[in-house]
């Protein structure tokens, strides 16, 4: 069973609903950045360089299964 924190689930659901998003490429000290890196470490998100100080965050297939409403 995967233990997903509320802020992680929220980020995954937002990106899954809206599509890929631009995120800061360097640590700016925000909860968003920390949560983004936690999700990336779990394999729920893929972050790729985008340009001009930003990266592109995409939900992986594993991230979609974790963020689905049927997941506890």
C-alpha positions in Angstrom: 0.0 0.0 0.0 1.4 3.4 -1.0 1.3 6.1 1.6 0.5 9.4 -0.2 0.5 12.6 1.7 -2.4 15.0 1.1 -0.2 17.7 -0.6 1.3 15.0 -2.8 -2.1 13.7 -3.9 -3.3 17.3 -4.5 -0.3 18.0 -6.8 -0.7 14.8 -8.7 -4.4 15.4 -9.2 -3.9 19.0 -10.3 -1.3 18.0 -12.9 -3.3 15.0 -14.1 -6.3 17.2 -14.7 -4.5 20.2 -16.2 -1.7 18.4 -18.1 2.0 19.2 -18.0 3.0 22.3 -16.0 6.1 24.5 -15.8 7.8 24.4 -12.4 10.9 26.1 -11.1 14.1 24.3 -12.0 15.9 25.4 -8.9 15.0 25.1 -5.2 13.0 28.2 -4.3 12.2 27.0 -0.8 8.4 26.5 -1.4 6.2 23.6 -0.4 5.4 23.2 -4.1 9.1 22.5 -4.9 9.6 20.1 -2.0 6.4 18.2 -2.8 7.4 18.1 -6.5 10.7 16.5 -5.6 9.1 14.0 -3.2 6.7 12.9 -6.0 9.5 12.7 -8.5 11.6 10.5 -6.1 8.6 8.1 -5.8 8.3 7.9 -9.6 4.9 9.6 -9.6 6.2 12.6 -11.7 8.7 13.0 -14.4 10.5 16.4 -14.5 12.4 17.4 -17.6 14.3 20.6 -18.5 12.1 23.1 -20.3 14.1 26.3 -20.4 14.5 29.8 -18.9 14.7 28.5 -15.3 11.8 26.2 -15.6 11.2 22.4 -15.9 8.2 20.5 -17.2 6.4 18.2 -14.7 4.3 15.3 -16.1 2.4 12.7 -14.2 3.6 9.1 -14.8 1.4 6.1 -15.2 2.3 5.1 -11.6 1.4 8.7 -10.5 -2.0 8.4 -12.2 -2.8 5.2 -10.3 -1.8 6.7 -7.0 -3.8 9.9 -7.5 -7.0 8.2 -8.7 -10.0 8.5 -6.4 -10.2 4.7 -5.9 -6.7 4.7 -4.2 -6.9 4.9 -0.3 
